[in-house]
Amino acid sequence: MFQLVGIVLILAGAGFGYWVWSNQKKAKAALSWPKAPGVITVSQIDERHEQRSASDGPGTTRSYWPVVHYDYEVAGTKHTGSHIGFGNAGYPTRGQAQKQITPYAIGAKVDVLVDPANPDNAVLTPKVAVNWLFPIVFLVIGVIFLFIHG
């Protein structure tokens, strides 16, 4: 049983690690994207409730998601974007989500990084919202479980 849990955790860590790596690769590419002037049209925090699984106990988990929309123009065509950076995720507290949207008040003028190959693909910052901590933790715990003999 421990080996099965270990394998699942290792696979989850590897999958999550690939996702982090992929977002970091996109963020690096975005550093060379041209900038277009933009304006923030939506800046809010969405609160989401998700039912916990039976193994976690009854109840719901609450998370807070920063939501920012902005308009920008490329070659005379108006576009709307909604990505702050790469790998955007929810946060366990409202304060953490608020930190993400604070620079982006409604009406604020911003520089939008625009993918030259696809002007509909844009971000406000080339930063990645997630890091390597979680994939590494999953992998380490998975390896420990893999070698536990029950």
C-alpha positions as CSV (number, residue, x, y, z in Angstrom):
1,M,0.0,0.0,0.0
2,F,2.8,2.4,0.9
3,Q,4.5,1.7,-2.4
4,L,1.3,2.6,-4.3
5,V,1.0,5.9,-2.4
6,G,4.7,6.6,-3.2
7,I,4.2,6.0,-6.9
8,V,1.1,8.3,-7.0
9,L,3.0,11.1,-5.1
10,I,6.0,10.7,-7.4
11,L,3.8,10.9,-10.5
12,A,1.9,13.9,-9.1
13,G,5.2,15.6,-8.2
14,A,6.6,15.0,-11.7
15,G,3.4,16.3,-13.4
16,F,3.4,19.4,-11.2
17,G,7.1,19.9,-11.9
18,Y,6.5,19.7,-15.6
19,W,3.8,22.4,-15.2
20,V,6.2,24.6,-13.3
21,W,9.0,24.1,-15.8
22,S,6.6,24.8,-18.7
23,N,5.4,28.1,-17.1
24,Q,9.0,29.2,-16.4
25,K,9.8,28.5,-20.0
26,K,6.9,30.7,-21.2
27,A,7.9,33.4,-18.7
28,K,11.4,33.5,-20.1
29,A,10.1,33.8,-23.6
30,A,7.8,36.7,-22.5
31,L,10.8,38.8,-21.5
32,S,11.4,39.5,-25.2
33,W,7.8,40.1,-26.1
34,P,6.9,43.7,-27.2
35,K,4.9,45.9,-24.9
36,A,1.6,47.4,-25.8
37,P,-0.2,50.1,-23.7
38,G,-3.2,48.8,-21.8
39,V,-5.8,49.7,-19.2
40,I,-7.2,47.6,-16.4
41,T,-10.9,47.1,-16.7
42,V,-11.5,44.5,-13.9
43,S,-9.6,44.0,-10.7
44,Q,-11.2,41.8,-8.0
45,I,-10.8,38.6,-5.9
46,D,-13.0,35.6,-6.6
47,E,-13.7,33.4,-3.6
48,R,-14.1,29.7,-4.4
49,H,-15.4,26.9,-2.3
50,E,-14.5,23.3,-3.1
51,Q,-15.9,20.3,-1.3
52,R,-13.2,18.3,0.4
53,S,-12.8,14.6,-0.2
54,A,-14.1,12.1,2.4
55,S,-10.5,11.3,3.5
56,D,-9.9,15.0,4.3
57,G,-13.0,15.2,6.5
58,P,-16.3,16.9,5.8
59,G,-16.5,20.5,4.8
60,T,-15.2,22.8,2.2
61,T,-11.9,24.4,1.3
62,R,-11.9,28.1,0.5
63,S,-9.4,29.7,-1.9
64,Y,-9.0,33.3,-3.3
65,W,-8.2,33.9,-6.9
66,P,-6.9,37.3,-8.2
67,V,-8.9,38.3,-11.3
68,V,-7.6,41.1,-13.6
69,H,-8.8,42.0,-17.1
70,Y,-7.3,44.5,-19.3
71,D,-7.7,46.0,-22.8
72,Y,-4.8,46.6,-25.1
73,E,-4.3,47.3,-28.8
74,V,-2.0,45.7,-31.3
75,A,-1.8,46.9,-34.9
76,G,-5.1,48.8,-34.6
77,T,-6.9,45.7,-33.2
78,K,-8.4,45.8,-29.7
79,H,-7.7,42.8,-27.5
80,T,-8.7,41.8,-23.9
81,G,-6.4,39.9,-21.6
82,S,-6.8,38.2,-18.2
83,H,-3.4,36.8,-17.3
84,I,-1.3,38.5,-14.7
85,G,1.6,36.2,-15.2
86,F,2.2,32.5,-15.7
87,G,0.9,29.7,-13.6
88,N,-1.7,31.8,-11.9
89,A,-3.3,30.0,-9.0
90,G,-5.6,30.5,-6.0
91,Y,-4.3,31.5,-2.6
92,P,-5.4,30.3,0.9
93,T,-5.9,33.9,2.2
94,R,-7.6,37.0,0.8
95,G,-4.5,39.0,1.7
96,Q,-2.3,36.9,-0.5
97,A,-4.6,37.3,-3.5
98,Q,-4.9,41.1,-2.7
99,K,-1.2,41.5,-3.0
100,Q,-1.4,40.1,-6.6
101,I,-4.0,42.6,-7.7
102,T,-2.9,45.7,-5.8
103,P,-0.8,47.1,-8.6
104,Y,-3.7,46.7,-11.0
105,A,-6.5,49.0,-9.9
106,I,-9.4,49.6,-12.4
107,G,-8.4,52.3,-14.8
108,A,-4.7,51.9,-14.2
109,K,-2.5,52.2,-17.3
110,V,-0.2,49.2,-17.7
111,D,2.4,47.8,-20.1
112,V,1.1,44.6,-21.6
113,L,3.6,42.0,-22.8
114,V,2.2,40.6,-26.0
115,D,3.2,37.4,-27.7
116,P,4.2,38.5,-31.3
117,A,3.1,35.1,-32.7
118,N,-0.4,35.4,-31.1
119,P,-1.5,38.9,-30.0
120,D,-4.4,37.4,-28.1
121,N,-1.8,35.8,-25.7
122,A,-0.6,38.5,-23.3
123,V,0.5,38.9,-19.7
124,L,1.2,41.8,-17.3
125,T,4.3,40.4,-15.8
126,P,6.7,37.7,-17.0
127,K,6.8,36.2,-13.5
128,V,5.7,32.7,-12.6
129,A,3.2,32.5,-9.7
130,V,4.3,29.0,-8.5
131,N,7.7,27.6,-7.6
132,W,9.5,24.3,-7.3
133,L,8.7,23.8,-3.6
134,F,5.5,21.7,-4.1
135,P,6.8,19.4,-6.8
136,I,9.9,18.7,-4.8
137,V,7.9,18.0,-1.6
138,F,5.7,15.6,-3.5
139,L,8.7,13.8,-5.0
140,V,10.5,13.5,-1.7
141,I,7.5,12.2,0.2
142,G,6.7,9.9,-2.7
143,V,10.3,8.4,-2.5
144,I,9.9,8.0,1.3
145,F,6.6,6.2,0.9
146,L,8.1,4.0,-1.9
147,F,10.7,2.7,0.5
148,I,8.6,2.2,3.6
149,H,8.0,-1.5,4.2
150,G,4.7,-2.0,5.9
